[in-house]
């Protein structure tokens, strides 16, 4: 297994089954993107399909997560939403670079991995105590 494959760890859990399951699915989707590259089967079209699927799923996850945070009255929700918007914009910017031949599959997958794990470990962990209170 490639050292760059993303591995879910219980330390990433925020303590909410729906959110944690969605995070695990996002990790799996990033793994799928890496595998497309690592096993040599990746065509630009196949990667684009997998990438769009992951992007759509991320948007669904963000919407679900924001609804949950709104329901529990998370005080930093506006800031958290901004992070999601910034990420979506950056993802499509990175995807455009890839489509134009200015970024590789590995660059794109590593970007996704780094952002997701950092976002979960830092930003999402900030709301975990509020989930416990509710």
C-alpha positions, 0 to 999 in steps of 0.5 A, spaced: 500 500 500 502 506 498 504 511 504 500 516 501 494 512 502 489 516 507 487 511 513 481 513 517 483 513 525 479 513 531 482 520 533 478 523 527 472 522 530 467 527 532 463 523 536 457 524 531 455 517 527 452 521 521 458 526 520 463 520 522 461 515 517 461 521 512 468 523 513 470 515 513 466 515 506 470 521 504 477 518 506 475 512 502 473 516 496 480 519 496 483 512 497 479 511 490 483 517 487 490 514 489 488 507 487 486 510 480 493 513 480 497 507 483 494 501 479 495 505 472 488 504 470 487 512 471 485 515 465 483 523 465 476 521 464 476 516 469 479 520 474 474 526 472 468 522 474 471 519 480 473 526 482 466 529 481 463 524 485 467 525 491 466 533 490 458 532 490 459 527 496 463 533 499 458 538 498 452 533 501 457 532 507 458 539 508 450 541 507 449 535 512 454 537 517 452 545 517 445 543 518 447 539 524 451 544 527 445 549 526 441 545 530 446 544 536 447 552 536 454 551 534 457 559 535 462 558 530 458 556 524 459 562 520 466 561 520 466 553 519 461 555 513 466 559 510 472 554 510 467 549 506 466 554 501 473 556 500 475 548 500 469 547 494 472 553 490 479 551 491 477 544 489 474 546 483 480 551 481 485 545 482 481 540 478 481 546 473 489 546 473 489 538 472 484 538 466 489 544 463 495 539 464 498 543 470 497 539 476 498 531 476 493 526 479 497 525 485 498 533 486 490 533 486 489 527 491 494 529 495 491 536 496 484 533 498 488 528 503 491 534 506 485 538 506 480 533 509 485 530 514 487 537 517 479 540 516 477 534 520 483 534 525 482 542 527 476 545 524 471 539 525 474 537 532 472 544 535 465 543 534 465 536 537 464 538 545 458 542 542 455 535 539 457 532 546 453 537 550 447 536 545 
